[in-house]
Amino acid sequence: MALRSHDLALPAGASTLIQNLIHERTGMFFDNGKSDLLIDKLAPLVIERGFSSYLDYYYLLKYDETSKAEWQNVMNTLSVQETYFWREIDQVRALVQTLLPQWHARNGSSSTLRIWSAACATGEEPLTLAMALNEAGWFERASIEIVASDASSKAIDRAVQGVYRGRAFRNLSPHLRDRYFEQDGSDWRIRSNIHSRIKWEIANLIDESQIAHLAAADLIFCRNVFIYFSESAISRTVRSFARFIRPPGYLFVGAAESLLRLTTDFTLTEIDDAFVYVKRERAL
């Protein structure tokens, strides 16, 4: 008879062990009574592995040398993929209207502007950036590279497919939807001229070895992921960003997220009615 989630053993203290391990490896922190939610989300993975106890699954994740694939299953299970096109567009406008012209004036056509969408989910954010840049004619005037990553391989697979449902367009005008997408049954497929502007990767933000080459960008968009991180995990991630970002270095986080008490590496600045964190110059 197949095991069900309520049949799984949860020895005393196992929930805390799993919660702390997930936090250490992913940055996600299930505190304030959310540990039950974490346990519920992991239940199908425990059963799929053939375990009858969460403690066995904890030992697999922590000590088994072959657990890399299982950690990817954990990331796919825990990652939140709720996003949409044209989200928090004021920051994107600040990039297109002010920051990019300033960069272009300093560098001309001799350099490539590098943008990293650091928690891109199913791709709506980097595609929004590409659409906005295209609308302003920047791809014809400057060399621009957009790299997008997420910890969830399932999310990146969907981003690579480039097919979206109606809910993703709730903030995008029908004019832009029709300009950049073609109908695919009841769904919409991003046109290849914009989709091909994005390079897609899988990367865990908490693992500096995975993000070092990605963070060597001029601008980093890391929006609406820190709401799931602990303060210590946010500080650790932002330190990594600061270590590799190209000067002057611009970091965009979500409207509901604040780094003011968590970093001395970036200064909060208002640009065109949008809030942006700018890498702080250190005195010699």
C-alpha positions in Angstrom: 0.0 0.0 0.0 1.4 3.4 -1.0 2.5 5.7 1.7 0.6 9.0 2.2 1.9 12.2 3.7 0.2 11.6 7.1 1.8 8.2 7.3 5.3 9.7 7.3 7.2 9.7 10.6 8.4 13.1 11.9 10.6 12.4 14.9 11.0 15.2 17.5 13.4 17.8 16.3 13.4 16.6 12.7 11.4 19.5 11.5 13.9 22.0 12.9 16.8 20.1 11.4 15.2 20.2 7.9 14.2 23.8 8.3 17.8 24.8 9.2 19.3 22.7 6.4 17.0 24.2 3.8 17.8 27.7 5.1 21.6 27.0 4.9 21.5 25.7 1.3 18.8 27.8 -0.3 18.4 31.0 1.8 14.6 30.3 2.2 13.5 30.5 5.8 10.3 28.9 7.0 10.0 30.6 10.3 7.0 31.9 12.3 5.0 28.7 12.2 5.8 28.0 8.5 7.7 24.9 9.2 4.5 22.8 8.8 4.2 24.3 5.3 7.7 23.2 4.5 7.1 19.7 5.8 3.9 19.5 3.7 5.7 20.6 0.5 8.5 18.1 1.0 6.2 15.1 1.7 5.8 14.0 -2.0 9.6 14.0 -2.3 10.0 11.9 0.8 7.5 9.4 -0.5 9.0 9.4 -4.0 12.3 8.4 -2.5 10.7 5.5 -0.7 11.3 6.8 2.8 8.9 6.4 5.7 10.5 9.1 7.8 11.4 12.7 7.2 14.6 12.1 9.2 15.8 9.6 6.5 15.2 12.3 3.9 17.2 14.8 6.0 20.2 12.4 6.1 20.0 12.0 2.3 20.1 15.8 1.7 22.8 16.5 4.3 25.2 13.6 3.9 24.6 11.6 0.7 27.2 12.5 -2.0 24.6 11.8 -4.7 22.1 14.3 -3.4 22.7 17.0 -5.9 19.8 15.9 -8.1 17.6 15.7 -5.0 18.4 19.2 -4.1 17.3 20.3 -7.5 13.9 18.6 -6.8 13.8 20.5 -3.5 14.4 23.8 -5.3 11.7 23.0 -7.8 9.3 22.2 -5.1 9.9 25.2 -2.9 10.4 27.9 -5.5 7.5 30.4 -5.9 6.9 31.1 -9.5 4.2 33.8 -9.2 5.1 36.8 -11.5 3.9 38.7 -14.5 5.0 41.0 -17.3 5.6 44.7 -16.7 5.8 44.2 -13.0 7.1 47.2 -11.0 7.8 48.9 -14.3 9.1 52.2 -12.7 12.5 50.5 -12.1 12.6 49.3 -15.7 11.9 52.8 -17.0 14.7 54.2 -14.8 17.0 51.8 -16.5 15.8 52.6 -20.0 15.4 56.4 -19.6 18.3 57.4 -17.3 20.8 54.7 -16.4 21.4 53.3 -19.9 21.8 56.7 -21.5 24.4 57.5 -18.7 26.2 54.3 -19.3 26.2 54.8 -23.1 27.6 58.3 -22.7 30.5 56.9 -20.6 31.2 53.8 -22.7 29.9 54.4 -26.2 29.7 51.4 -28.5 33.0 49.9 -27.3 31.5 48.0 -24.3 28.6 45.6 -23.6 26.1 46.4 -21.0 25.3 43.3 -18.9 22.0 42.9 -17.1 21.4 39.9 -14.8 17.8 38.9 -13.8 18.8 37.0 -10.8 15.6 35.3 -9.8 13.7 35.3 -13.1 11.1 32.5 -12.3 9.5 31.6 -15.6 11.0 34.5 -17.5 8.6 37.4 -17.3 11.1 39.9 -15.8 14.0 39.5 -18.3 11.5 39.5 -21.2 10.0 42.7 -19.8 13.5 44.2 -19.8 14.0 43.1 -23.4 10.7 44.5 -24.6 11.3 47.8 -22.9 14.8 48.1 -24.3 13.5 47.2 -27.7 10.6 49.8 -27.5 13.2 52.5 -26.8 15.4 51.3 -29.7 18.4 50.5 -27.5 19.3 47.2 -29.2 20.2 49.1 -32.3 22.3 51.7 -30.4 24.2 49.6 -27.9 25.6 46.2 -27.2 23.4 44.7 -24.5 23.5 41.2 -22.9 20.6 40.0 -20.7 21.3 36.8 -18.6 18.5 35.3 -16.5 18.7 32.7 -13.9 16.6 30.9 -11.3 17.2 28.1 -8.8 14.3 26.1 -10.2 15.1 24.0 -13.3 11.4 23.6 -13.9 11.0 27.4 -14.0 13.9 27.8 -16.4 12.5 25.0 -18.7 9.3 27.0 -18.9 11.2 30.2 -19.6 13.1 28.5 -22.4 9.8 27.4 -23.9 8.5 31.0 -23.8 4.8 30.1 -23.6 2.6 32.1 -21.2 -1.0 32.1 -20.1 -3.4 35.0 -19.8 -2.7 35.7 -16.1 0.9 36.7 -17.0 -0.4 39.6 -19.1 -2.5 41.4 -16.4 -0.2 44.4 -16.4 0.8 44.4 -20.1 -1.2 46.4 -22.6 -2.9 44.4 -25.4 -0.8 46.5 -27.9 2.5 45.2 -26.5 1.1 41.7 -26.1 0.2 41.6 -29.7 3.5 43.2 -30.7 5.7 40.7 -28.9 3.7 37.5 -28.6 1.8 35.2 -31.0 -1.2 33.2 -30.0 -0.6 29.5 -29.4 -4.0 28.0 -28.8 -5.2 29.5 -25.6 -1.7 30.6 -24.6 0.8 33.1 -26.0 4.3 32.5 -27.3 7.0 35.1 -27.1 8.4 36.1 -30.5 11.8 34.7 -31.2 13.5 38.1 -31.9 12.9 39.0 -28.2 13.2 35.6 -26.7 16.6 35.1 -28.3 17.9 38.2 -26.5 18.0 36.2 -23.2 20.5 33.7 -22.0 19.0 31.3 -19.5 20.8 29.6 -16.6 20.1 27.6 -13.4 21.7 29.2 -10.3 21.2 29.1 -6.6 21.6 32.6 -5.2 23.1 31.4 -1.9 25.9 29.6 -3.7 28.6 32.1 -4.6 30.4 29.6 -6.9 27.2 29.5 -9.0 26.5 33.2 -9.2 30.0 34.8 -9.4 30.1 35.0 -13.2 26.5 36.1 -13.3 27.0 38.9 -10.7 29.7 40.4 -12.9 27.1 42.6 -14.4 26.4 46.3 -14.6 22.9 46.0 -13.3 21.3 43.2 -11.2 17.5 42.7 -10.9 16.8 40.6 -7.9 13.2 41.4 -7.1 10.6 39.6 -4.9 12.8 36.8 -3.8 14.3 38.2 -0.6 10.8 38.2 0.9 11.4 34.4 1.3 15.0 34.8 2.7 16.2 35.3 6.3 18.0 38.6 7.0 21.3 36.7 7.3 20.7 35.0 3.9 19.9 38.3 2.3 23.1 39.9 3.7 25.2 37.0 2.5 23.7 37.2 -1.0 24.0 41.0 -1.3 27.7 40.7 -0.2 28.3 38.4 -3.1 26.6 40.8 -5.5 28.8 43.6 -4.2 31.9 41.5 -4.6 31.4 41.0 -8.3 29.1 43.7 -9.7 30.8 46.1 -12.2 31.1 49.7 -11.0 29.2 51.8 -10.5 26.8 48.9 -10.0 23.0 49.1 -9.7 20.9 46.6 -7.7 17.1 46.5 -8.1 15.0 44.7 -5.4 11.2 44.5 -5.0 9.1 47.3 -3.7 8.3 45.3 -0.6 12.0 44.6 0.1 14.4 46.8 2.0 18.2 46.4 2.4 18.7 49.5 4.6 19.6 47.5 7.7 21.2 44.6 6.0 24.0 46.1 3.9 26.7 48.8 3.9 27.8 47.9 0.4 24.9 49.6 -1.4 23.3 53.0 -1.0 19.5 53.5 -1.6 19.0 56.2 -4.4 15.9 57.5 -6.1 16.1 57.6 -9.9 13.1 58.7 -11.9 10.6 57.9 -9.2 12.2 54.5 -8.7 14.3 53.3 -5.8 17.7 51.7 -6.8 20.6 50.5 -4.7 24.0 51.8 -6.0 27.3 50.1 -5.0 29.0 52.3 -2.5 32.5 53.4 -3.3 35.1 52.6 -0.6 37.6 55.1 0.5 41.2 54.0 -0.2 
